[in-house]
Amino acid sequence: MTLGGFIAARRKVMRLTQEELSQRIGVSKSAVAKWETDGGVPDRDNLKKISEVINVPVEHLYRFIEKDGILDVDLNANITPDVIAILESYGYKVIRPGDDDSKKKGED
């Protein structure tokens, strides 16, 4: 079973419509429909809200995400120099492949 299938099944067990679930979470009905048909994955905050409404631990929902391989993505595939520049402008430290912190600090 996928995360979307689980959310849909649990919602139905609780006798909630997509509209009612969406109102309790604070999202649109179309967002719930998208998640339930595996067209997208709720963000962290919405996963927490869903877990509270359908009365399951949030860790249970994360297991579906891990099992489906949704988190198993190559993050380097979408990191362009422009993205790196934006991240660094917000104070993030970007470690590029081959960079070695000890060389930057002058330590051997």
C-alpha positions as CSV (number, residue, x, y, z in Angstrom):
1,M,0.0,0.0,0.0
2,T,1.2,3.5,-0.7
3,L,1.0,6.5,1.5
4,G,-1.9,7.9,-0.5
5,G,-3.8,4.7,-0.3
6,F,-3.3,4.5,3.4
7,I,-4.5,8.1,4.0
8,A,-7.6,7.4,1.8
9,A,-8.3,4.1,3.6
10,R,-7.8,5.6,7.1
11,R,-10.0,8.6,6.2
12,K,-12.8,6.3,5.1
13,V,-12.5,4.3,8.2
14,M,-12.9,7.5,10.2
15,R,-15.9,8.4,8.0
16,L,-14.4,11.6,6.8
17,T,-14.9,13.1,3.4
18,Q,-11.9,14.6,1.6
19,E,-13.5,18.0,2.2
20,E,-13.7,17.3,6.0
21,L,-10.1,16.0,6.2
22,S,-8.9,19.0,4.2
23,Q,-10.7,21.4,6.6
24,R,-9.2,19.8,9.6
25,I,-5.7,19.9,8.1
26,G,-6.0,23.4,6.7
27,V,-5.5,22.6,3.0
28,S,-7.7,22.4,-0.1
29,K,-9.7,19.4,-1.0
30,S,-7.7,19.0,-4.2
31,A,-4.5,18.7,-2.1
32,V,-6.0,15.8,-0.2
33,A,-7.2,14.2,-3.5
34,K,-3.7,14.7,-4.9
35,W,-2.0,13.0,-1.9
36,E,-4.6,10.1,-2.0
37,T,-3.9,9.4,-5.6
38,D,-0.1,9.6,-5.1
39,G,0.2,12.7,-7.2
40,G,2.2,14.3,-4.5
41,V,3.4,13.9,-0.9
42,P,2.3,16.1,2.0
43,D,5.1,18.3,3.5
44,R,6.4,17.6,7.0
45,D,3.9,20.0,8.7
46,N,0.9,18.5,6.8
47,L,2.1,14.9,7.6
48,K,2.0,15.8,11.3
49,K,-1.5,17.3,11.0
50,I,-2.7,14.3,9.0
51,S,-1.3,11.9,11.6
52,E,-3.2,13.8,14.4
53,V,-6.5,13.8,12.5
54,I,-6.4,10.1,11.4
55,N,-4.9,9.1,14.8
56,V,-1.7,7.3,13.7
57,P,1.9,8.1,14.7
58,V,3.6,10.4,12.1
59,E,6.4,7.8,12.1
60,H,4.0,5.3,10.5
61,L,3.3,7.8,7.7
62,Y,7.1,8.3,7.2
63,R,7.5,4.5,6.8
64,F,5.3,4.6,3.7
65,I,7.4,7.4,2.3
66,E,10.6,5.5,2.9
67,K,9.1,2.2,1.5
68,D,7.9,4.0,-1.6
69,G,11.4,5.4,-2.2
70,I,10.1,8.9,-2.3
71,L,13.0,10.1,-0.1
72,D,15.5,8.1,-2.1
73,V,16.3,10.9,-4.6
74,D,19.6,12.2,-6.0
75,L,19.6,15.7,-4.4
76,N,22.7,16.6,-6.5
77,A,20.7,16.3,-9.7
78,N,18.8,19.6,-9.2
79,I,21.6,21.6,-7.5
80,T,22.8,24.2,-10.0
81,P,25.3,27.0,-9.3
82,D,22.3,29.4,-9.1
83,V,20.7,27.2,-6.4
84,I,24.0,27.0,-4.5
85,A,24.4,30.8,-4.7
86,I,20.9,31.3,-3.3
87,L,21.5,28.8,-0.4
88,E,24.8,30.5,0.4
89,S,23.1,33.9,0.4
90,Y,20.8,32.7,3.1
91,G,23.8,31.6,5.2
92,Y,23.8,27.9,4.4
93,K,27.2,26.2,4.0
94,V,27.2,24.2,0.8
95,I,29.8,21.4,0.8
96,R,30.6,20.4,-2.7
97,P,31.9,16.9,-3.6
98,G,35.6,16.9,-3.2
99,D,35.7,19.8,-0.8
100,D,37.6,19.1,2.4
101,D,36.9,21.3,5.4
102,S,40.4,20.6,6.9
103,K,42.0,22.1,3.8
104,K,39.9,25.3,4.1
105,K,40.9,25.7,7.7
106,G,44.6,25.2,7.0
107,E,44.7,22.0,9.0
108,D,46.5,18.9,7.8
